[in-house]
């Protein structure tokens, strides 16, 4: 299920500053993709957990 970057920014703005990306997206794991730029994909079952495939451009902003 894709989430547009506009929807994502709305989610971010509804959370406290410094909230980890997995918590913002409601997932257990985040995977960075160099080929994505305009959306985030939520994947319901990756090795038994929910995951998100996120544009690598957000890594500097959210990677811990």
C-alpha positions as CSV (number, residue, x, y, z in Angstrom):
1,X,0.0,0.0,0.0
2,X,1.7,3.2,-1.1
3,X,1.6,6.4,1.0
4,X,2.3,9.7,-0.9
5,X,5.0,12.0,0.5
6,X,2.2,14.6,1.2
7,X,0.4,12.0,3.4
8,X,3.7,11.1,5.0
9,X,4.5,14.7,5.9
10,X,1.0,15.0,7.5
11,X,1.8,11.9,9.6
12,X,5.1,13.4,10.6
13,X,3.6,16.7,11.6
14,X,1.0,14.9,13.9
15,X,3.8,13.3,15.9
16,X,6.2,14.8,18.5
17,X,9.6,16.0,17.1
18,X,12.1,13.1,17.3
19,X,9.6,10.4,16.9
20,X,11.3,7.4,15.3
21,X,10.3,6.6,11.7
22,X,8.9,3.1,12.5
23,X,6.6,4.6,15.1
24,X,5.4,7.3,12.7
25,X,4.6,4.6,10.1
26,X,3.3,2.0,12.5
27,X,5.8,-0.7,11.4
28,X,8.5,-2.9,12.9
29,X,11.1,-2.5,10.2
30,X,12.2,0.2,7.7
31,X,14.1,-0.6,4.5
32,X,15.7,2.2,2.5
33,X,15.3,2.3,-1.3
34,X,17.5,4.4,-3.6
35,X,14.9,4.0,-6.4
36,X,11.9,5.4,-4.6
37,X,11.3,9.2,-4.5
38,X,7.7,10.0,-4.3
39,X,6.0,7.4,-2.0
40,X,6.5,5.0,0.8
41,X,5.3,1.4,0.5
42,X,3.9,-0.4,3.6
43,X,4.4,-4.1,3.4
44,X,2.1,-6.1,5.8
45,X,4.2,-9.2,6.2
46,X,8.0,-9.3,5.8
47,X,9.4,-12.2,7.8
48,X,6.3,-12.0,10.0
49,X,6.5,-8.3,10.7
50,X,5.1,-5.1,9.1
51,X,7.6,-3.1,7.2
52,X,8.0,0.0,5.1
53,X,10.1,0.6,2.0
54,X,11.2,4.3,2.3
55,X,13.0,6.6,-0.1
56,X,16.7,6.7,0.8
57,X,16.4,10.5,0.6
58,X,14.7,10.4,4.0
59,X,17.5,8.4,5.6
60,X,19.5,11.4,6.8
61,X,16.4,12.9,8.4
62,X,15.2,9.8,10.2
63,X,18.0,7.2,10.5
64,X,19.2,6.6,14.0
